[in-house]
């Protein structure tokens, strides 16, 4: 997490390459191989919920992921006549050490002693289904999109996010009886 004006131009280029450039390169390598298959070929790219909502401190990342989404939709149009499908999976957060390490240093330091059960409470508030998607959930989305069950699905984004994309920024505060954008009265 770093505001755009604090990022070096080189860092921006690296973010764009890592989050969009490799998708282009992978597609250019995959399509000739897929053309040799006997139909039913599909490409699944990964983006993020940040491609579909504002993300302060993640502007370059979010922009590159949005580019991945639109690129995938354009490729679905280009490759559809050849029987190839292109879709995108857009997860939100997952409960992983890597995601926690992506937090800014001051936030990491402030939360260094937070017990794992408190992280789960935060997920319950932030994610309508109450738990973050697991790697199995993401794998199941891939299996679905590569199966015959999805043979007529192309150019689409499948949000595997526990419902966070339905109402970004909304929170289910404990003991409040509702979901709200702001902190309920009397809450810290």
FIRO-986252 format. One record per residue (C-alpha): residue number from 1; y negated, x negated, z negated. Coordinates in Angstrom, 1 decimal. Layout:
residues N
<pt><seq>NUM</seq><Y>Y</Y><X>X</X><Z>Z</Z></pt>
...
//
This chain:
residues 188
<pt><seq>1</seq><Y>0.0</Y><X>0.0</X><Z>0.0</Z></pt>
<pt><seq>2</seq><Y>-3.3</Y><X>-1.5</X><Z>1.1</Z></pt>
<pt><seq>3</seq><Y>-6.5</Y><X>0.0</X><Z>2.5</Z></pt>
<pt><seq>4</seq><Y>-7.2</Y><X>-0.8</X><Z>6.1</Z></pt>
<pt><seq>5</seq><Y>-10.3</Y><X>-2.8</X><Z>5.4</Z></pt>
<pt><seq>6</seq><Y>-8.3</Y><X>-5.0</X><Z>3.0</Z></pt>
<pt><seq>7</seq><Y>-5.6</Y><X>-5.8</X><Z>5.6</Z></pt>
<pt><seq>8</seq><Y>-5.9</Y><X>-8.8</X><Z>8.0</Z></pt>
<pt><seq>9</seq><Y>-5.6</Y><X>-8.1</X><Z>11.7</Z></pt>
<pt><seq>10</seq><Y>-2.4</Y><X>-10.1</X><Z>11.7</Z></pt>
<pt><seq>11</seq><Y>-1.0</Y><X>-7.8</X><Z>9.0</Z></pt>
<pt><seq>12</seq><Y>-1.9</Y><X>-4.8</X><Z>11.0</Z></pt>
<pt><seq>13</seq><Y>-0.1</Y><X>-6.2</X><Z>14.1</Z></pt>
<pt><seq>14</seq><Y>3.0</Y><X>-7.0</X><Z>12.0</Z></pt>
<pt><seq>15</seq><Y>3.0</Y><X>-3.4</X><Z>10.6</Z></pt>
<pt><seq>16</seq><Y>2.7</Y><X>-1.9</X><Z>14.0</Z></pt>
<pt><seq>17</seq><Y>5.5</Y><X>-4.2</X><Z>15.4</Z></pt>
<pt><seq>18</seq><Y>7.8</Y><X>-3.5</X><Z>12.5</Z></pt>
<pt><seq>19</seq><Y>7.3</Y><X>0.3</X><Z>12.5</Z></pt>
<pt><seq>20</seq><Y>6.8</Y><X>1.1</X><Z>16.2</Z></pt>
<pt><seq>21</seq><Y>7.2</Y><X>-2.0</X><Z>18.4</Z></pt>
<pt><seq>22</seq><Y>10.9</Y><X>-2.4</X><Z>17.5</Z></pt>
<pt><seq>23</seq><Y>11.5</Y><X>1.2</X><Z>18.4</Z></pt>
<pt><seq>24</seq><Y>10.2</Y><X>0.6</X><Z>21.9</Z></pt>
<pt><seq>25</seq><Y>12.3</Y><X>-2.6</X><Z>22.2</Z></pt>
<pt><seq>26</seq><Y>15.4</Y><X>-0.9</X><Z>20.9</Z></pt>
<pt><seq>27</seq><Y>15.0</Y><X>2.0</X><Z>23.3</Z></pt>
<pt><seq>28</seq><Y>14.5</Y><X>-0.4</X><Z>26.3</Z></pt>
<pt><seq>29</seq><Y>17.8</Y><X>-2.1</X><Z>25.4</Z></pt>
<pt><seq>30</seq><Y>19.7</Y><X>1.1</X><Z>24.6</Z></pt>
<pt><seq>31</seq><Y>18.9</Y><X>3.2</X><Z>27.6</Z></pt>
<pt><seq>32</seq><Y>20.7</Y><X>1.1</X><Z>30.2</Z></pt>
<pt><seq>33</seq><Y>23.8</Y><X>1.1</X><Z>28.0</Z></pt>
<pt><seq>34</seq><Y>23.6</Y><X>4.8</X><Z>27.4</Z></pt>
<pt><seq>35</seq><Y>23.2</Y><X>5.4</X><Z>31.1</Z></pt>
<pt><seq>36</seq><Y>26.7</Y><X>3.9</X><Z>31.6</Z></pt>
<pt><seq>37</seq><Y>28.2</Y><X>6.5</X><Z>29.1</Z></pt>
<pt><seq>38</seq><Y>29.6</Y><X>9.7</X><Z>30.4</Z></pt>
<pt><seq>39</seq><Y>27.0</Y><X>12.1</X><Z>29.0</Z></pt>
<pt><seq>40</seq><Y>26.2</Y><X>13.3</X><Z>25.5</Z></pt>
<pt><seq>41</seq><Y>24.2</Y><X>10.2</X><Z>24.7</Z></pt>
<pt><seq>42</seq><Y>21.5</Y><X>10.4</X><Z>22.1</Z></pt>
<pt><seq>43</seq><Y>18.9</Y><X>8.3</X><Z>20.4</Z></pt>
<pt><seq>44</seq><Y>17.8</Y><X>8.9</X><Z>16.9</Z></pt>
<pt><seq>45</seq><Y>14.7</Y><X>7.2</X><Z>15.6</Z></pt>
<pt><seq>46</seq><Y>13.5</Y><X>7.1</X><Z>12.0</Z></pt>
<pt><seq>47</seq><Y>9.9</Y><X>7.9</X><Z>11.1</Z></pt>
<pt><seq>48</seq><Y>8.6</Y><X>9.1</X><Z>7.7</Z></pt>
<pt><seq>49</seq><Y>6.8</Y><X>12.0</X><Z>6.2</Z></pt>
<pt><seq>50</seq><Y>3.7</Y><X>9.8</X><Z>6.4</Z></pt>
<pt><seq>51</seq><Y>3.7</Y><X>10.3</X><Z>10.2</Z></pt>
<pt><seq>52</seq><Y>2.9</Y><X>13.9</X><Z>9.6</Z></pt>
<pt><seq>53</seq><Y>0.4</Y><X>13.8</X><Z>6.7</Z></pt>
<pt><seq>54</seq><Y>-2.4</Y><X>11.6</X><Z>5.6</Z></pt>
<pt><seq>55</seq><Y>-1.5</Y><X>8.6</X><Z>3.5</Z></pt>
<pt><seq>56</seq><Y>-4.4</Y><X>6.7</X><Z>2.0</Z></pt>
<pt><seq>57</seq><Y>-3.5</Y><X>3.0</X><Z>1.7</Z></pt>
<pt><seq>58</seq><Y>-0.9</Y><X>3.4</X><Z>4.4</Z></pt>
<pt><seq>59</seq><Y>-3.1</Y><X>4.0</X><Z>7.4</Z></pt>
<pt><seq>60</seq><Y>-1.5</Y><X>1.5</X><Z>9.8</Z></pt>
<pt><seq>61</seq><Y>2.0</Y><X>2.3</X><Z>8.6</Z></pt>
<pt><seq>62</seq><Y>1.4</Y><X>6.0</X><Z>9.0</Z></pt>
<pt><seq>63</seq><Y>-0.2</Y><X>5.5</X><Z>12.4</Z></pt>
<pt><seq>64</seq><Y>2.8</Y><X>3.4</X><Z>13.6</Z></pt>
<pt><seq>65</seq><Y>5.3</Y><X>6.0</X><Z>12.4</Z></pt>
<pt><seq>66</seq><Y>3.3</Y><X>8.8</X><Z>14.1</Z></pt>
<pt><seq>67</seq><Y>3.5</Y><X>6.7</X><Z>17.3</Z></pt>
<pt><seq>68</seq><Y>7.3</Y><X>6.5</X><Z>16.8</Z></pt>
<pt><seq>69</seq><Y>7.4</Y><X>10.3</X><Z>16.5</Z></pt>
<pt><seq>70</seq><Y>5.3</Y><X>11.0</X><Z>19.7</Z></pt>
<pt><seq>71</seq><Y>7.1</Y><X>8.2</X><Z>21.6</Z></pt>
<pt><seq>72</seq><Y>10.5</Y><X>9.8</X><Z>20.8</Z></pt>
<pt><seq>73</seq><Y>9.3</Y><X>13.2</X><Z>22.0</Z></pt>
<pt><seq>74</seq><Y>8.0</Y><X>11.6</X><Z>25.2</Z></pt>
<pt><seq>75</seq><Y>11.4</Y><X>9.8</X><Z>25.7</Z></pt>
<pt><seq>76</seq><Y>13.1</Y><X>13.2</X><Z>25.2</Z></pt>
<pt><seq>77</seq><Y>11.2</Y><X>14.5</X><Z>28.2</Z></pt>
<pt><seq>78</seq><Y>11.9</Y><X>11.4</X><Z>30.2</Z></pt>
<pt><seq>79</seq><Y>15.6</Y><X>11.1</X><Z>29.4</Z></pt>
<pt><seq>80</seq><Y>16.5</Y><X>14.8</X><Z>29.2</Z></pt>
<pt><seq>81</seq><Y>17.2</Y><X>15.2</X><Z>32.9</Z></pt>
<pt><seq>82</seq><Y>19.8</Y><X>12.4</X><Z>32.5</Z></pt>
<pt><seq>83</seq><Y>21.5</Y><X>14.4</X><Z>29.7</Z></pt>
<pt><seq>84</seq><Y>20.2</Y><X>12.1</X><Z>27.0</Z></pt>
<pt><seq>85</seq><Y>18.7</Y><X>13.5</X><Z>23.8</Z></pt>
<pt><seq>86</seq><Y>16.1</Y><X>11.8</X><Z>21.6</Z></pt>
<pt><seq>87</seq><Y>15.3</Y><X>13.1</X><Z>18.1</Z></pt>
<pt><seq>88</seq><Y>13.6</Y><X>11.8</X><Z>15.0</Z></pt>
<pt><seq>89</seq><Y>14.6</Y><X>11.9</X><Z>11.3</Z></pt>
<pt><seq>90</seq><Y>11.6</Y><X>11.9</X><Z>8.9</Z></pt>
<pt><seq>91</seq><Y>12.6</Y><X>11.3</X><Z>5.3</Z></pt>
<pt><seq>92</seq><Y>10.2</Y><X>11.2</X><Z>2.4</Z></pt>
<pt><seq>93</seq><Y>10.8</Y><X>9.1</X><Z>-0.6</Z></pt>
<pt><seq>94</seq><Y>14.2</Y><X>8.0</X><Z>-1.7</Z></pt>
<pt><seq>95</seq><Y>15.1</Y><X>6.8</X><Z>-5.2</Z></pt>
<pt><seq>96</seq><Y>15.5</Y><X>3.1</X><Z>-4.5</Z></pt>
<pt><seq>97</seq><Y>14.4</Y><X>-0.2</X><Z>-5.9</Z></pt>
<pt><seq>98</seq><Y>12.9</Y><X>-1.0</X><Z>-2.5</Z></pt>
<pt><seq>99</seq><Y>10.6</Y><X>2.0</X><Z>-2.6</Z></pt>
<pt><seq>100</seq><Y>9.5</Y><X>1.2</X><Z>-6.1</Z></pt>
<pt><seq>101</seq><Y>8.7</Y><X>-2.4</X><Z>-5.1</Z></pt>
<pt><seq>102</seq><Y>6.5</Y><X>-1.0</X><Z>-2.3</Z></pt>
<pt><seq>103</seq><Y>4.1</Y><X>0.3</X><Z>-4.9</Z></pt>
<pt><seq>104</seq><Y>0.9</Y><X>-1.7</X><Z>-5.6</Z></pt>
<pt><seq>105</seq><Y>1.2</Y><X>-4.5</X><Z>-8.2</Z></pt>
<pt><seq>106</seq><Y>-1.0</Y><X>-2.7</X><Z>-10.7</Z></pt>
<pt><seq>107</seq><Y>1.1</Y><X>0.5</X><Z>-10.4</Z></pt>
<pt><seq>108</seq><Y>4.3</Y><X>-1.6</X><Z>-10.8</Z></pt>
<pt><seq>109</seq><Y>3.0</Y><X>-3.3</X><Z>-13.9</Z></pt>
<pt><seq>110</seq><Y>1.8</Y><X>0.0</X><Z>-15.4</Z></pt>
<pt><seq>111</seq><Y>5.3</Y><X>1.5</X><Z>-14.8</Z></pt>
<pt><seq>112</seq><Y>7.4</Y><X>-1.5</X><Z>-15.6</Z></pt>
<pt><seq>113</seq><Y>8.8</Y><X>0.0</X><Z>-18.8</Z></pt>
<pt><seq>114</seq><Y>9.2</Y><X>3.6</X><Z>-17.4</Z></pt>
<pt><seq>115</seq><Y>12.8</Y><X>4.7</X><Z>-18.0</Z></pt>
<pt><seq>116</seq><Y>14.8</Y><X>5.9</X><Z>-15.0</Z></pt>
<pt><seq>117</seq><Y>15.0</Y><X>9.5</X><Z>-16.4</Z></pt>
<pt><seq>118</seq><Y>11.2</Y><X>9.7</X><Z>-16.2</Z></pt>
<pt><seq>119</seq><Y>11.3</Y><X>8.8</X><Z>-12.5</Z></pt>
<pt><seq>120</seq><Y>13.7</Y><X>11.6</X><Z>-12.1</Z></pt>
<pt><seq>121</seq><Y>11.3</Y><X>14.0</X><Z>-13.9</Z></pt>
<pt><seq>122</seq><Y>8.6</Y><X>12.9</X><Z>-11.5</Z></pt>
<pt><seq>123</seq><Y>10.9</Y><X>13.7</X><Z>-8.5</Z></pt>
<pt><seq>124</seq><Y>11.6</Y><X>17.1</X><Z>-10.0</Z></pt>
<pt><seq>125</seq><Y>7.8</Y><X>17.8</X><Z>-10.0</Z></pt>
<pt><seq>126</seq><Y>7.1</Y><X>16.3</X><Z>-6.6</Z></pt>
<pt><seq>127</seq><Y>10.2</Y><X>17.4</X><Z>-4.6</Z></pt>
<pt><seq>128</seq><Y>10.8</Y><X>21.2</X><Z>-4.3</Z></pt>
<pt><seq>129</seq><Y>14.6</Y><X>20.7</X><Z>-4.3</Z></pt>
<pt><seq>130</seq><Y>14.1</Y><X>18.5</X><Z>-7.4</Z></pt>
<pt><seq>131</seq><Y>15.9</Y><X>15.4</X><Z>-6.2</Z></pt>
<pt><seq>132</seq><Y>15.1</Y><X>12.9</X><Z>-3.5</Z></pt>
<pt><seq>133</seq><Y>17.4</Y><X>12.8</X><Z>-0.4</Z></pt>
<pt><seq>134</seq><Y>20.2</Y><X>10.3</X><Z>-0.7</Z></pt>
<pt><seq>135</seq><Y>21.4</Y><X>7.9</X><Z>1.9</Z></pt>
<pt><seq>136</seq><Y>24.3</Y><X>10.3</X><Z>2.4</Z></pt>
<pt><seq>137</seq><Y>21.8</Y><X>13.0</X><Z>3.2</Z></pt>
<pt><seq>138</seq><Y>20.2</Y><X>10.8</X><Z>5.8</Z></pt>
<pt><seq>139</seq><Y>23.6</Y><X>9.9</X><Z>7.2</Z></pt>
<pt><seq>140</seq><Y>24.6</Y><X>13.5</X><Z>7.4</Z></pt>
<pt><seq>141</seq><Y>21.4</Y><X>14.2</X><Z>9.4</Z></pt>
<pt><seq>142</seq><Y>22.4</Y><X>11.5</X><Z>11.8</Z></pt>
<pt><seq>143</seq><Y>25.9</Y><X>12.9</X><Z>12.1</Z></pt>
<pt><seq>144</seq><Y>24.5</Y><X>16.4</X><Z>12.8</Z></pt>
<pt><seq>145</seq><Y>22.1</Y><X>15.2</X><Z>15.5</Z></pt>
<pt><seq>146</seq><Y>24.8</Y><X>13.1</X><Z>17.2</Z></pt>
<pt><seq>147</seq><Y>27.3</Y><X>16.0</X><Z>17.1</Z></pt>
<pt><seq>148</seq><Y>27.9</Y><X>18.8</X><Z>19.6</Z></pt>
<pt><seq>149</seq><Y>26.3</Y><X>21.1</X><Z>17.0</Z></pt>
<pt><seq>150</seq><Y>23.0</Y><X>19.6</X><Z>18.2</Z></pt>
<pt><seq>151</seq><Y>23.7</Y><X>19.4</X><Z>21.9</Z></pt>
<pt><seq>152</seq><Y>20.7</Y><X>21.5</X><Z>22.7</Z></pt>
<pt><seq>153</seq><Y>18.3</Y><X>19.8</X><Z>20.3</Z></pt>
<pt><seq>154</seq><Y>16.0</Y><X>17.1</X><Z>21.7</Z></pt>
<pt><seq>155</seq><Y>12.4</Y><X>16.0</X><Z>21.1</Z></pt>
<pt><seq>156</seq><Y>12.5</Y><X>17.3</X><Z>17.5</Z></pt>
<pt><seq>157</seq><Y>11.8</Y><X>16.0</X><Z>14.1</Z></pt>
<pt><seq>158</seq><Y>14.3</Y><X>16.7</X><Z>11.3</Z></pt>
<pt><seq>159</seq><Y>12.6</Y><X>16.4</X><Z>8.0</Z></pt>
<pt><seq>160</seq><Y>15.1</Y><X>15.2</X><Z>5.4</Z></pt>
<pt><seq>161</seq><Y>12.7</Y><X>15.4</X><Z>2.5</Z></pt>
<pt><seq>162</seq><Y>13.9</Y><X>17.8</X><Z>-0.1</Z></pt>
<pt><seq>163</seq><Y>11.0</Y><X>20.1</X><Z>0.9</Z></pt>
<pt><seq>164</seq><Y>8.0</Y><X>17.9</X><Z>0.4</Z></pt>
<pt><seq>165</seq><Y>6.9</Y><X>18.4</X><Z>4.0</Z></pt>
<pt><seq>166</seq><Y>6.6</Y><X>22.1</X><Z>3.4</Z></pt>
<pt><seq>167</seq><Y>3.6</Y><X>21.7</X><Z>1.1</Z></pt>
<pt><seq>168</seq><Y>2.4</Y><X>18.1</X><Z>0.9</Z></pt>
<pt><seq>169</seq><Y>0.6</Y><X>17.3</X><Z>-2.3</Z></pt>
<pt><seq>170</seq><Y>1.9</Y><X>20.3</X><Z>-4.2</Z></pt>
<pt><seq>171</seq><Y>3.5</Y><X>19.7</X><Z>-7.6</Z></pt>
<pt><seq>172</seq><Y>5.7</Y><X>21.8</X><Z>-9.8</Z></pt>
<pt><seq>173</seq><Y>4.3</Y><X>21.1</X><Z>-13.3</Z></pt>
<pt><seq>174</seq><Y>6.8</Y><X>21.6</X><Z>-16.2</Z></pt>
<pt><seq>175</seq><Y>6.4</Y><X>24.6</X><Z>-18.4</Z></pt>
<pt><seq>176</seq><Y>3.7</Y><X>25.9</X><Z>-16.0</Z></pt>
<pt><seq>177</seq><Y>5.7</Y><X>28.5</X><Z>-14.2</Z></pt>
<pt><seq>178</seq><Y>4.2</Y><X>27.6</X><Z>-10.8</Z></pt>
<pt><seq>179</seq><Y>3.5</Y><X>25.1</X><Z>-8.1</Z></pt>
<pt><seq>180</seq><Y>-0.1</Y><X>23.9</X><Z>-7.8</Z></pt>
<pt><seq>181</seq><Y>-2.2</Y><X>21.3</X><Z>-6.1</Z></pt>
<pt><seq>182</seq><Y>-4.1</Y><X>20.3</X><Z>-9.2</Z></pt>
<pt><seq>183</seq><Y>-3.1</Y><X>19.4</X><Z>-12.8</Z></pt>
<pt><seq>184</seq><Y>-2.8</Y><X>22.6</X><Z>-14.9</Z></pt>
<pt><seq>185</seq><Y>-5.3</Y><X>23.1</X><Z>-17.7</Z></pt>
<pt><seq>186</seq><Y>-4.2</Y><X>21.1</X><Z>-20.8</Z></pt>
<pt><seq>187</seq><Y>-2.1</Y><X>18.6</X><Z>-18.9</Z></pt>
<pt><seq>188</seq><Y>-2.9</Y><X>14.9</X><Z>-18.9</Z></pt>
//
